[in-house]
Amino acid sequence: MSVALSKEKQGIFEKAKDYCEQKGVRFTPLRARVYEILLKEDSSIGAYDLLDKLKAVEDNAKPPTVYRALDFFLELGLVHKVESNNTFMACHHFGCSHPVQFLICDDCGDVQEIQSQGVKETLEAQAEQNSFEIMTQTIEAHGRCKLCRDKIA
């Protein structure tokens, strides 16, 4: 492996590898490096920042290389896309369909994935009342994290 991962993130990496094998798709060395970088990040990362980090271990990496890997991971649910800032982050509980909720700090750009009790059910109930079927759910809440609020105080 090219990037040192914590024990927890190494476990997620191995789980992702096994998940790909179960799905009958290849977890190639290049995809592995991209996923390692995503796991190493504490927040979301843009495709070109990801490319810069990948180039440190893969000299010939190009934008299509990163975008193909991201598309692969998005399709499998191993990565989430944060639409409002066009960044990506590793999903730590893949293999199940789950609503995605992000807390996004507009000052430092930190993105945290959360699971809020009742949000999915409330949204589905309101959708049903309006004869609407939800296919996917991603909620992005923008604001300011504690670290950035403390800097201002």
C-alpha positions in Angstrom: 0.0 0.0 0.0 1.2 3.5 -0.8 -0.5 5.5 2.0 -0.4 4.5 5.6 -3.9 4.0 7.0 -5.1 3.8 10.5 -6.2 0.4 11.7 -9.9 1.4 11.3 -9.4 2.7 7.8 -7.3 -0.3 6.9 -10.3 -2.4 7.9 -12.6 -0.3 5.6 -10.1 -0.7 2.8 -10.1 -4.5 3.2 -13.9 -4.6 3.4 -14.1 -2.5 0.2 -11.7 -4.9 -1.6 -13.8 -7.9 -0.5 -17.0 -6.1 -1.5 -15.6 -5.6 -5.0 -14.7 -9.3 -5.2 -18.2 -10.3 -4.1 -19.6 -8.0 -6.8 -17.3 -9.6 -9.4 -15.5 -6.3 -10.2 -11.8 -5.6 -10.2 -10.2 -3.6 -7.3 -7.2 -2.8 -9.4 -3.9 -1.5 -7.9 -4.7 2.0 -9.3 -8.3 1.9 -7.9 -6.8 0.8 -4.6 -4.4 3.8 -4.5 -7.3 6.2 -5.2 -9.4 4.6 -2.5 -6.5 4.7 -0.1 -6.2 8.5 -0.7 -9.9 9.0 -0.2 -9.8 7.0 3.1 -6.8 9.0 4.3 -8.7 12.3 3.9 -10.6 13.4 7.0 -13.0 15.3 4.7 -14.0 15.5 1.1 -11.5 16.1 -1.7 -11.8 17.5 -5.2 -10.8 15.3 -8.2 -7.8 17.5 -9.1 -6.5 17.5 -5.5 -7.0 13.7 -5.6 -5.0 13.6 -8.9 -2.2 15.6 -7.3 -1.9 13.2 -4.5 -2.1 10.2 -6.9 0.7 11.6 -9.0 3.0 11.3 -6.0 2.8 7.5 -6.4 1.7 7.2 -10.0 3.7 9.6 -12.2 1.5 9.0 -15.3 -1.9 9.6 -13.6 -4.2 11.8 -15.7 -7.6 13.3 -15.0 -9.5 10.5 -16.8 -7.8 8.0 -14.5 -9.2 9.7 -11.4 -12.6 10.2 -12.9 -12.9 6.6 -14.0 -11.9 5.4 -10.5 -14.4 7.8 -8.9 -17.2 6.7 -11.3 -16.4 3.1 -10.4 -16.6 3.8 -6.6 -19.7 5.9 -6.9 -21.5 3.2 -8.8 -20.7 0.7 -6.1 -21.6 3.1 -3.3 -18.0 3.1 -1.9 -17.7 6.9 -2.4 -20.1 9.8 -2.0 -20.1 13.0 -4.1 -20.7 16.2 -2.3 -22.6 18.0 -5.0 -22.5 21.5 -3.7 -18.7 21.7 -3.7 -18.0 19.0 -6.3 -15.9 16.9 -4.0 -15.8 13.2 -3.0 -15.4 11.2 0.2 -15.1 7.6 1.1 -18.2 6.0 2.5 -17.5 4.1 5.7 -20.6 2.0 5.7 -21.2 0.8 2.2 -23.0 -2.3 1.0 -26.4 -1.0 2.2 -28.6 1.6 0.8 -28.7 4.5 3.2 -29.6 8.2 3.1 -26.7 10.5 3.0 -26.5 13.7 5.1 -23.5 16.0 5.1 -22.5 18.9 7.4 -20.4 21.2 5.3 -18.3 24.0 6.9 -18.3 27.0 4.5 -15.2 28.5 6.1 -12.7 25.6 6.1 -14.5 23.2 3.7 -14.7 20.3 6.2 -17.4 17.8 5.3 -18.8 15.3 7.8 -21.2 12.5 6.9 -23.9 12.0 9.6 -26.9 9.7 10.1 -29.8 11.7 11.6 -32.6 9.7 13.2 -36.0 10.3 11.6 -34.9 12.5 8.7 -35.3 9.7 6.1 -38.7 8.7 7.4 -40.0 12.3 7.6 -38.9 13.0 4.1 -40.4 9.8 2.7 -43.7 10.5 4.5 -43.8 14.0 3.0 -42.9 12.6 -0.4 -45.6 10.0 -0.2 -48.2 12.7 0.8 -47.2 14.5 -2.5 -47.3 11.3 -4.6 -43.5 11.4 -5.0 -41.1 8.5 -4.9 -37.6 9.2 -3.6 -34.9 7.3 -5.5 -31.9 8.6 -3.6 -31.5 11.0 -0.7 -28.6 13.4 -0.1 -29.0 16.3 2.2 -26.2 18.9 2.4 -26.4 21.4 5.3 -24.0 24.3 5.1 -22.7 26.3 8.1 -19.7 26.7 10.3 -17.9 24.0 12.3 -16.8 24.4 15.9 -13.2 25.0 15.0 -14.1 27.9 12.7 -16.6 29.3 15.1 -14.0 29.2 17.9 -11.5 31.2 15.7 -14.1 34.0 15.3 -15.0 34.1 19.0 
